[in-house]
């Protein structure tokens, strides 16, 4: 990942990229666990939603740092919707 910016913005973008990679790997692991533990994996489904919302939130922040305001705010809005769905799923699971 090569960035043309320097300093704090460059480090922030790199950290966002690395956190997104870790979160996407966590979603993949949780999805595999759900496949194998179907009856005992109720809390993992809302956790996948929340993790996906965090990925969207961080991607939106990165877009805003790149001066792409409209796509950034759309991703942050999508993250808000996903968080609401995660809390609704959490209410159904309990």
HELIX and SHEET records of a PDB file:
HELIX    1   1 UNK A    8  UNK A   36  1                                  29    
HELIX    2   2 UNK A   42  UNK A   65  1                                  24    
HELIX    3   3 UNK A   69  UNK A   93  1                                  25    
END                                                                             
